[in-house]
Amino acid sequence: MAGRHDEVVADLRDESAELLDLLAPLDATGWGRPTPAAGWSIQDQVNHLAWFDEAAALAVTDPDEFRAGALALAGEAADFPDVLVTRQRGMAHTASHGWFRSARAAYLELAAATDGATRLPWYGVEMSMTSAVTARLMETWAHGQDVADALGVQRVPTARLRHVCHLGVATRDHSFRLRGLPAPAADVAVELSGPDGALWTWGSTSDGQRVSGPALDFCLLVTQRRHRADTALVAEGDVATAWLELAQAYAGAPGPGRRPQ
């Protein structure tokens, strides 16, 4: 556990640096550029990450205060991330940039100093510290994809995608339950080709259910950054097929996904 925790903290640090490199040359116009997330600018994407970095840190340092805040937000609106983004739109882009840098640096320091097995509250779920860091990496990668798409930048896939894939697989049952559906009992084998050509696998083929294809496409799908029709993923079996139609690796209300390109 300690080795995996250290690995995912290091990978979150690298994923954060890659996003900061994308943001560094942008002026106010660049920060205001719309992203594929309807109604969200690049600045909105970064403010979202910074806000939830601070929330993730609070879940570690004061779980009770975090729970109270999470309960209040849930009672305020089901789409509270959109509500929060709207409230933050008066910030200068330089303030948003500084906020994300400082919030992320503080979170990385806290994550490195916390035992990976520590149990933490989150929005509707509880998870280990290692899983929480993995979730921050997934969020950073996904919102970074929105930034890259807005800028017309093609990012080079890295082995860090394995963390996103792992979370996508781990949230299979959750994806069904989010939509009020029972989680299928059948297992689904997941066989993905990593950026270096290595085969990454999860699950068993014993139930005749399989998802295969590029790891990048799987990550884009489970974070709802691409429609399934725009990926090279192959589903074999009814459960595997149904899963790819509603896969969602992140917490919160069911997302609408993206339209086919």
C-alpha positions in Angstrom: 0.0 0.0 0.0 2.8 2.5 0.9 4.5 1.9 -2.4 1.3 2.4 -4.4 0.5 5.5 -2.4 3.9 7.1 -3.0 3.5 6.3 -6.7 0.2 7.9 -7.2 1.3 11.0 -5.2 4.3 11.3 -7.5 2.1 10.8 -10.6 -0.4 13.5 -9.3 2.6 15.9 -8.9 3.6 15.2 -12.6 0.0 15.5 -13.9 -0.3 18.8 -12.0 2.9 20.1 -13.6 1.7 19.2 -17.0 -1.5 21.2 -16.6 0.4 24.1 -15.1 2.6 24.1 -18.2 -0.5 24.4 -20.4 -1.8 27.3 -18.4 1.5 29.2 -18.0 1.4 31.1 -21.4 -2.3 32.1 -21.3 -3.4 35.7 -21.0 -6.9 36.8 -19.8 -8.4 35.9 -23.2 -6.9 32.4 -23.1 -8.2 31.8 -19.6 -11.7 32.9 -20.8 -11.7 30.5 -23.7 -14.7 28.1 -23.7 -14.1 24.4 -23.1 -16.1 21.4 -24.3 -17.9 21.4 -20.9 -21.0 23.4 -21.7 -20.8 26.9 -20.2 -17.3 26.4 -18.6 -14.2 28.4 -19.6 -10.6 27.3 -18.9 -10.7 29.5 -15.8 -13.8 27.7 -14.6 -12.1 24.3 -15.0 -9.1 25.5 -13.0 -11.2 27.1 -10.3 -13.1 23.8 -10.0 -9.9 21.9 -9.4 -8.6 24.4 -6.8 -11.9 24.4 -4.9 -12.0 20.6 -4.6 -8.3 20.5 -3.8 -9.1 22.5 -0.7 -12.1 20.3 0.0 -10.0 17.2 -0.3 -7.5 18.7 2.1 -10.2 19.5 4.6 -11.5 15.9 4.4 -8.1 14.9 5.8 -7.5 17.7 8.4 -11.1 18.1 9.7 -13.4 15.3 8.5 -16.4 16.5 10.6 -16.2 20.0 9.1 -15.9 18.5 5.6 -19.0 16.3 6.2 -21.0 19.4 7.4 -20.0 21.3 4.3 -20.7 18.5 2.0 -24.2 18.0 3.5 -24.9 21.7 3.1 -23.9 21.7 -0.6 -25.9 18.6 -1.4 -29.0 20.2 0.1 -28.4 23.4 -1.9 -28.3 21.9 -5.4 -27.7 18.6 -7.1 -25.5 20.4 -9.6 -23.4 22.2 -6.9 -20.2 22.1 -8.9 -21.9 24.4 -11.5 -23.2 26.6 -8.7 -19.7 26.9 -7.2 -18.1 27.7 -10.5 -20.7 30.5 -11.1 -19.8 32.0 -7.7 -16.1 32.1 -8.6 -16.4 34.0 -11.9 -15.5 37.4 -10.5 -11.9 36.3 -9.9 -9.0 37.6 -12.0 -7.3 34.9 -14.1 -4.1 35.6 -12.2 -5.9 34.9 -8.9 -7.3 31.6 -10.3 -3.8 30.6 -11.4 -2.3 31.3 -8.0 -5.2 29.7 -6.2 -4.7 26.4 -8.1 -0.9 26.4 -7.7 -1.1 27.0 -3.9 -4.1 24.7 -3.3 -2.5 21.9 -5.3 0.9 22.3 -3.7 -0.7 22.2 -0.2 -2.7 19.1 -1.1 0.4 17.3 -2.5 2.3 18.0 0.7 -0.6 16.7 2.8 -1.0 13.6 0.7 2.6 12.7 0.9 2.5 13.0 4.7 -0.7 11.0 5.2 -0.9 7.2 5.5 -2.5 5.8 2.3 -4.8 3.6 4.3 -6.4 6.5 6.2 -10.2 6.5 5.6 -11.7 9.8 4.5 -15.2 11.1 3.8 -16.1 12.4 0.3 -19.3 13.3 -1.5 -21.6 10.3 -1.0 -18.7 7.8 -0.5 -15.8 7.1 1.9 -12.4 6.1 0.5 -8.8 5.6 1.5 -6.2 8.4 1.2 -4.6 6.6 -1.8 -8.0 6.4 -3.5 -8.6 10.1 -2.8 -5.2 11.0 -4.4 -6.1 8.7 -7.4 -9.4 10.6 -7.7 -7.6 14.0 -7.7 -5.3 12.6 -10.5 -8.3 11.5 -12.5 -10.0 14.9 -12.0 -6.8 16.7 -13.0 -6.4 14.6 -16.1 -10.0 15.0 -17.1 -10.2 18.7 -16.6 -6.8 19.0 -18.2 -8.3 17.3 -21.2 -10.9 20.0 -21.4 -8.2 22.7 -21.2 -6.2 20.9 -23.9 -9.2 20.5 -26.2 -10.0 24.2 -25.7 -6.5 25.1 -26.8 -6.3 22.6 -29.6 -3.4 20.8 -27.9 -2.8 17.1 -28.4 -1.4 15.7 -25.1 1.0 12.8 -25.1 -0.6 9.8 -23.2 1.5 8.6 -20.3 1.6 5.6 -17.9 -0.3 7.8 -15.5 -3.5 6.8 -17.4 -3.4 3.5 -15.6 -4.6 5.2 -12.4 -7.6 6.7 -14.3 -8.3 3.2 -15.9 -8.2 1.6 -12.4 -10.7 4.1 -11.1 -12.9 3.6 -14.1 -13.0 -0.1 -13.5 -13.5 0.3 -9.7 -16.5 2.5 -10.3 -18.4 0.2 -12.6 -21.1 -0.8 -10.1 -21.3 2.9 -8.9 -22.0 3.9 -12.5 -25.2 1.8 -12.6 -26.3 2.8 -9.1 -26.0 6.5 -9.9 -28.7 6.0 -12.4 -31.0 4.0 -10.1 -30.0 0.6 -11.7 -28.9 -2.5 -9.9 -25.2 -3.3 -10.4 -25.0 -6.4 -12.6 -23.6 -9.5 -10.8 -21.5 -10.5 -13.9 -17.8 -9.6 -13.9 -16.3 -7.7 -16.8 -12.8 -8.4 -18.1 -11.1 -5.1 -19.1 -8.1 -5.4 -21.4 -6.5 -2.1 -22.4 -3.4 -1.3 -24.4 -1.3 1.3 -22.5 0.6 4.1 -24.2 3.8 1.9 -24.5 1.9 -1.0 -25.9 1.7 -3.0 -22.6 -1.6 -4.8 -21.9 -3.4 -3.6 -18.7 -6.0 -6.0 -17.4 -8.7 -6.2 -14.8 -11.5 -8.7 -14.0 -12.2 -12.1 -15.3 -13.5 -13.5 -18.6 -15.5 -16.2 -16.9 -18.8 -14.5 -17.4 -18.2 -13.8 -21.1 -18.1 -10.0 -20.6 -15.2 -8.0 -22.0 -14.2 -4.4 -22.7 -11.0 -3.9 -24.8 -9.2 -1.2 -26.7 -6.8 1.7 -26.1 -6.4 2.8 -22.5 -6.6 6.5 -23.6 -10.1 5.9 -25.1 -11.2 4.1 -21.9 -10.1 7.1 -19.8 -11.8 9.5 -22.2 -15.0 7.5 -21.9 -15.2 6.9 -18.1 -14.5 10.6 -17.5 -17.1 11.4 -20.1 -14.7 13.4 -22.2 -15.6 11.5 -25.4 -18.8 9.8 -26.7 -18.4 6.0 -27.0 -18.9 6.4 -30.8 -15.7 8.4 -31.0 -13.5 5.7 -29.3 -12.1 2.4 -30.5 -13.4 0.5 -27.5 -15.1 -2.9 -28.1 -17.7 -4.4 -25.8 -18.5 -8.1 -25.7 -21.6 -9.1 -23.8 -24.7 -7.2 -22.6 -23.3 -6.1 -19.3 -20.1 -4.7 -20.9 -22.2 -3.0 -23.5 -24.5 -1.4 -20.9 -21.6 -0.3 -18.8 -19.9 1.6 -21.6 -23.2 3.6 -22.2 -23.2 5.0 -18.6 -19.6 4.7 -17.3 -18.7 7.5 -14.9 -15.5 7.4 -12.8 -16.2 10.6 -10.8 -18.5 11.3 -7.9 -21.6 13.4 -8.2 -24.8 13.4 -10.2 -25.0 11.4 -13.4 -23.3 13.4 -16.1 -24.8 14.0 -19.6 -21.6 12.9 -21.3 -20.4 14.3 -24.6 -22.1 14.3 -28.0 -20.5 12.3 -30.9 -18.0 14.4 -32.8 
